[in-house]
Amino acid sequence: MPTPSPAPSRLPPTLEDLSRARLREGGAIALPGRGNTLDRWRELAALGAEDLALAKVLEAHHDALAILAELDAAAPDDHSLLAVWAAEGPQSTATLQDGPGGPRIRGRKPWCSGARFVDAALLTVRDGDARRLVLVSMREAGISRPPAGWEAVGMAAIESGPVDFDAVPCRRIGGPGAYLERPGFWHGGAGVAACWYGAAVAIAQRMADPPRVARDPHLAAALGRVDMTLGAASALLRELAARIDAAPGEPHRREVVRLRSVIERACHEVLDAAARSLGPGPLCSDGAHARRCADLAVFVRQSHADRDWAALGADVADLEAAARWPL
């Protein structure tokens, strides 16, 4: 009898597979400032608790849909996976040029997460003396993706490298400066922090083992420390969601910067408390926990750190005393 051939091994789903499957299953989520901002952030926090690389892809997709809605621009079809690439700096040389066939992009855009598999992207480009938002299909000719040199241990699953554009057709979205000037720019920044918060909660849940807490006072103290910091972060999320829904035309910039800063610090508090109280075991034997900790440490660096704190302090100093910390 001939020996039967072994069944072909099934490869695990890629990040692209997971992202597209989730979009098919769940579809769009609530837009910010339309009365259900907290529901939106709860969805993003749940994604952060599940998988931060997946959360980064899908948060950007949902942010792109919110941007297009806010700027009264048509979105691509329902099956398109979108990204938002707005990093600036010396490496960003992407420029908009008009020609007989319409606007085209030339130059490089850095820090393009998901560039190897998204269908389309919103990106900021230089348009004369202004920055302009454009929508480009990633299936167009003239797009190349150089090696990213992505050596990150955390967020290893989602390479964030450069993309080069050589006379690639695109569509203008909004007017000059509209991307940064719209209130939703700041609302979207709070949505990213909701992803961080969800991951921090998932890490903290690893500490909340009642029998172990009962016999380990150091773990109990660490869990109490975590409860204080996450409780404050969740209260700020709920408060800011209500503020945005009540006044969606306002950016709430100071409140968003404060929220992101508080949640960034909460993430570091949780990472430190979990490592100190649980020891090396989970980091060495629990793959999901170890990846989540490594991913979160990298993802929160999307915060502007001390520069945000300095901006926040300057804003607070300019307020009247009674307006600084009202109860």
N, C-alpha and C positions, 0 to 999 in steps of 0.2 A: 504494500500500500504506500503511495507517495505521502511524504510528510506534508501536512497542511502548512501553508504559509502563515506566518504569524500575522495577527491583525495589525494594521498600521497604527503606530502610536499617534495619539491625538495631542496636538500642541496646545498649550494653554492659551486662552484668548489674549490678544494684545490690548494695549491701552486704547487703540483705535476701535477695536472690536467692542470693548466694554463701553466706550463713550457712545458709539452709534446705537448699541443695543439699549442703553439707558434712555437715549432720546426717543427711540421708537416706543419704549414702554411708557415713559413719563411725559414726553412732550414739553411744552413751554411751562414756565412757572410764573407766578404773579410778578407784575412789573412793579418797581419801586414807586412810591408816592401815589399809588392808586387805591389806597385803603387797606392793602394786605401786605405791607412791607415786612411785617414780622413773620408772616407765613413764608415769604420768599427767603428770609434769612434762616428760618428753621430748616427749609429744604437744603440750603447751602451748608448749614452746620451738619446736617445728617450726611451729606456727601463728604465733608471733611472728616467726620468720624469713621466713615467707611474706608476711604482711600484718598489721600491728599493729591496724588497725581491725577486721579479721575476728577476730583473736585476742581483742580486747576483748569483742566480742559473744559468742563461743563460750566464753571463759573464764568469763564471768558465767553463761552457761547451765549449764555443767558445775558451777560453784560452787553454783548454785541446787539442782541435783539432789543434790549432796553434803549441803547444808544440810537438805533435806527428809529424806534418808536418816538423817542423824544425829539429827534430832528426831522420827523415827518418824512422819512425815507422808506422806500419799499425794501423789505427783506428778501433774500433769496428764497428758493422753495423750501418747504418744510423739512426736507431730508438733508439739507446742507448743514455741515458742521462748521461753525464759525470761530474765529479767533479775533483778538484785539491786540495790536502791537503798537504801543505808543512810547516806547523807550526813546529817549533823546540822548544827546551827547556827541562827542567827536566821531564816534563810529557811525552815527546816523547821517547818511549822505543822501537819502532818498529825496528826490526832487520831482515836482510835477512839471510836465512840459505839454503845451498844447500843439497839436498838429492837425493835418487834414482829416485824420480819422478820429479826432477827439483827444482827450487827455491821456497821457502815458506817464509811467513812472520810470525813472532811471536812478540807480544808486543802490546803496545797501541799507537795510534795516536790521539792527541788532536785537538780540533777546527775543526771538520769535518762537515762543513755545508752541509745539505741535505742528511746526511748519511742514513736516514730512507727510502729514496725513489730513490736515483740515482742508475743506473744500474752498473756503473763501476767508478773507481777513479784512478787518477794518484797520487801517494804519495811518499814522500821522506822517505827512511829508511836507517838505518846504515848497511853498507856492508863492514865488516872489518874496515879499518881505514877511509873509505870514506862514503860520502852520495850518494845514488843511487836512481834514479827514477824508480818506478815499476808501472805496470798497473795491477789492481786486479778487478775481477768481484765481485760485492757485493751480488751475488746470491750463492757464495761458502759456503760450510759448514765451521764451525770454526770461523765465524764472529759474534760478539755480540756487542750490542750497549747499554752500561750502561746508567742509568739516567744522563742527562746532567746538571741538576741543572740550566737550562736556565731560568733566571728570567728577562731577558731584556724586557723593555717596547718598546723601539725602536728595529726594526728588530725582533719583537716577532714571526713573521710568519715563520722564518727560524732558527730552532734550530741549534746550532753549538756546538756539544758535542764530547765526545771521542768515539773511536771505538777500540775494542780489537780484535786482530788476533791470532788465535791458529793454527799454521802450515797451513796457507791458501796459496794455490798455486797462483803464480803471474808470470808476464812476465817482465824481465828487459827492460828498455827503455833507450837507449843511454849508454855511458860509465860512469865511476865514476866521479861525479862532473858535469856531463853534464847539469843538470837542471839549476844550477846557472851560469855556464860558458857561456852558449849560449847568444847571444845578445838579443834574444827575451824575456829573463827574464825581462829585463828592459822595453822593448816595451809593455809587458803585464801589467806592473805596471801603465803605462800611460793609458791603457784601463780602468782600475778600476777607475781612476780619471775622465774619461769621464762619467762614471755612476754618480759619485758625482755631476759633473757639470750639467748634465741633471736634476737632482732633484733640484738643486739650482735654475736653470732657471724656473722650474715649480712653485717653491715657490715665486720667484720674479714676475711671471706673475700675481699672486694673488694681487699684489700691483698696477699693471698698469691699474687702472680703471679711464679713462679720467675725467668723471664728478667729482669723489671724489678727484683726484689729483688737479683739477682746483680750488676746494674750500678749500683744506687743504695744506698749504705751508709746514707743517712738513712732510706729506706724499710725497710731491713733492721732498723735499730735500732727504728723505730716498731713493726714487726711483732713484734720481741722483747718490747717493752714490753706490747703487746697480749696476747701469749702468756702472760706472767706474770700479768696481771690476770684474764684469762679462765680460766686454769688454776686459780687460787685460787677463783674463783667456782664453777667446775664441781665442784671438790672439796667445797666447802661444800654444794652441792646434793645430791651423792651421800651425804655424811655425814648431813645432816638428814633426807633421805628414809628412811635406815636407822633413824635414831632414832625417827621418827614411827611407822614400821611396828613397831618393837620395843615402843613404849609409846604406843599411839594414844590412851589416855585422858589423857595429859599434853599441855598446850598447847605446850610448848617455846617459850614466848614470847621469852625472851632470844635463843635460837638463831635464831628467825624474824626478829626485829628485826635481828640481826647480818647474817643472810643478805641481807635486803632492802637493808640499807645498803651491804654489800659489792658487791652487784650494781648498785645505783644508781651507785656510784663507778666500777665497771667500765664501765658504759655511757658515762659522761662521758669516761673515759679513752679508750675506743674512738672515740667521736665526735671527740675532739680529735686523736688520733693519725691517724685516717683523713684528716681535713681538712688537717692539717699535712703529711702525707707524700704524699698524692695530689693536693693542690692543688685549684683550683676546678673542674677539668674534669668529674669525675664528678657534682658537685653541680649543674652547669649543663647537662649533656648526657645524663645517665643518670637518667631519671625515676623508676625504681623505687628506685634508691639514694638520690636526693634526698628522695623521700617517706618512705623508711624512716628516714633521719636526722632529718627534721623530726618525724615521728610519735614516734620514740623520745624525743626531747627533751621532748615534752609528756607522754607516757605515764608516764615515770619521776617526774613531779611528783605522781603518786599516792602517792609516798613522803612521809613527814612530815619528811624532811630533818633539820635540826639538832635538832628535838625528839626524833626517834628516837635520835640519837646521845647526847643528854643522858640519856634514859631508860636506854639501854644502859650508859652510864658509871656511872649511879647503881646499877644492878644489879650491875655488876662490882665496884664499891667495897664492896658489902655481902657479897661472897663471902669465904670464907677464902682466904688466899694460895694454898694448894695446889690450890684448885678453880678458879682463874681461867683458867689456860691450860695444862691438863695435856696431856702428849704421850702 
